[in-house]
Structures are given as C-alpha cells and as structure tokens.
C-alpha cells in the first residue's frame, strides 16, 4: 500500500505530465546541489520544471498519459517537464549536459513520441518557433518584394522615357 506522500507525488506528477507537451529524462549523477539549482532556474525561465523522482513513482504517474518512457526508467532519473514549445528548454538541457560530462540524456517524449538521446540532441538543434516563423514569413515575402521591385523599375523607366521625350520636344520647340 503506497504512503499518502507517495500518492500525492504521483498525483502531482500525473497532473503536470497531462498538461505538458514534452518531457526529457536525464541521469543527474555528478551534479552538485548548486548546479542542479542553476539548471532548474534556467529551465524555469522557459516554462519547464526539473524534478528528481523515483522511477517507480514516475512510471505510475505516466500511466494514463501519452508519456511512455519504457525501459529508460532505470538508475538515477530526473525529468524535465516542458510546457508549450519544447525546443528552447531542450536546448538548455542538452547544453547543460554537454558542459557537465557526468550528466547524460536518457530519453525524451514529445507529443507521445519516444525519442532516443540522439533524437533529443537533434531536437535541441532546431531553431526556436519564433525564428522558424520569421524564416517562413521571409520566404513568403521575398517573391512579393521582388515583384514590387521589378514593377517599380518598369514604372521608373517609363517615367524617365516620358520625361526624355518631353525634354526633347521642348528643346525642338525652343529651337524653332
């Protein structure tokens, strides 16, 4: 029979997982308390939470959600639970793992898809959503800007030609 404290932890984790878009599992061994707090602070600024949790409790909490961590719940585990766009928090997490060699990425789940550590690293290399949107808008805008520039050039050339005809006729009228 689970203790009330563990049942409360499972319930809280389940609610957080149900309201999130992604979660990443890491092995946190080798981090000091201050490094852990620094990572939590950096992830918190991006709307993500970082929790050290027992594997059994996380397995129970993930039941009934799209987060199936499968065989990755072994050894010391910490979970980063992400709200909204998972790319920026994943980038912070992967950068932190790169700077702290004792720490490692175990797996990730994004919108129900289980990701390997290599796929998590690849996800961290994607530009943030805002950058992708601006690139898309720029791609749509480029042909329109080119068309406007071309049409403006044609109108300008027509105006210069008409002005040259007017100047020539004025010069011929003054000479006669």
Buried (B, 14 or more C-beta within 10 A) or exposed (E): EEEEEBEEBBEEBBEBBEEBBBBBBBBBEEBEEEBBEEBBEBBEEBBBBBBEBBBEBBBBBBEEBBBEBEEBBEEEBBBBBBBBBBBBBBBBBBEBBEEBEEBBBBBBBBEEEBBEBEBBBEBBEEEEEEEEEEEEEEEEEEEEEEEEEEEEEEEEEEEEEEEEEEEEEEEEEEEE
